[in-house]
Amino acid sequence: MKKRFAAVILAFWAVLMLRGFSSTFTKGAANYVYDEANILSDAEEAKLNEYIASVRDSAKSDFLVVTTANPTTSDLRTAAEAVSGAWVQAGNGYGEDHQVILFYVDMANRGYYLDEYNAREKYRLSNSEIDEITYNIEDYLRNGDYGTAAGKAIEYAADCAKPGFFQRIWGWLTAGLAGGGIASGIAVGTHNARTSTPVRHYMTGGRLGTTRRQDVFTHTTTVVQQKPQIENHTGSSGGGHISAGAGNSAGHHGGGGHF
């Protein structure tokens, strides 16, 4: 009974939060950064928006950065899912699956969450990839380097979300067959994290990346640096890390922690 009551309360708060962001988000929005906590500079917001716009098509996903200092709920997962849901409710989200990856920061509760929404649950990120991404941005958050944390979260997520070579080939092949009327009923192949390539597929020399890597969030205008090394880890990070596996619900999955 207590668990059921708690679930009802969380759902109630989620609805209120979704309504709030529904009035903020508009269909076809070109803005992907909503810094309500005022922790990002104008330059950081502009760079994030520019970067997201440049990778949406290659990653086949929308990306959002949302920060708040006055959350409706302290439950990170509930809040993040409500924000992603509001984005989709407004008519956004990439493609027919309304794919979106959200980096959410709650300054009041010193928490963050990386949430992925996909209408058909054909996730572009695996749980292990979410765990690695969130684990490796925590130091930036603890040091107050919020712009870099947001930038790297989106950059890493975009790299991992890009369909692999064979998925792209399959997509082109089936799209071409469908266009010629030969196999119009064949679904275009997508990257499904439930049977996805493990995170090591994206590791090159111990670093997260693909054949084209550029770290654009390094707080410098003169030197382009490589991404920091992604280290394997076990257990939690100071007791504040939330496993991605614990954050699955219909249409959503994700993970995060506290800093």
Phi, psi and omega in degrees: 000316181297318179296319180295318180296317179297321179296321179296317180298314179298320179296321179298313179296323179297320179297317179297317180294318180299319178298320180297314181283337177298327178281342179273315182281143176232155181296136180071023182299137178262358178261127183243004182235123182232093187263075181288339179273355179056049179252358179246144176282165177300322180294320179293318178299314181297319180294319178297314179299317180297317181294314180300316179300329184280340184247356183305312185290320181289328180268352180055043183204147164280155175227138179232147169236120181230128175237149179214148173249353181227069183290150176285332178221149178273353179283111187298315182297314180299316181296313182296318180295325178294321179293313177300318179298321179294322177300315180289320179301329179284356178099016181256187185106138187281129173071189184290342178270359181052044183296130176209141175241124185247134168252113186247132179235125179250102184286332181295323182251008179051051182230163178213158181207136175253111185244135174244130176246135174213123187302326181257010180058032174265075191292144179270339178249139173275164178300320181294325178293318177299316178302314182295317181297310183293320180300322188270004173250357185297322181297322177298318180294316180297329180273003179077014180267069189290325179297315179294319179300313180295317181298315181288324177301314180289318181297313179296317180297320179295319178298316182286332184282341182298132178301143178289173184304311184290328176294321178294317179299315180297319179297314179297318182297309183292326178295320179293320179295319180296320180295330180272000178079010183275319182218060184295343182269358180280129180283142177292131182293142177225166179277112182252117186293342180291333174233035192280164172295134181294166186300335181296340178299331183263007182262122177236112182062033179082009181237149179281130178172181175233194182292339177240108182238134174211118180270107184260002181240069183239012179056044175209148180252359184240338184234129174262118183256158175284159176296150176295153181295134177271112184264141174292150181213159174229152179076205184253172178253098179062023179077003185251002185268131180258124180294143178297327183298338181272001186244035180264135171208172187305117178085345184235151160206155183178188180192166181186211182177198180236157182224000000 
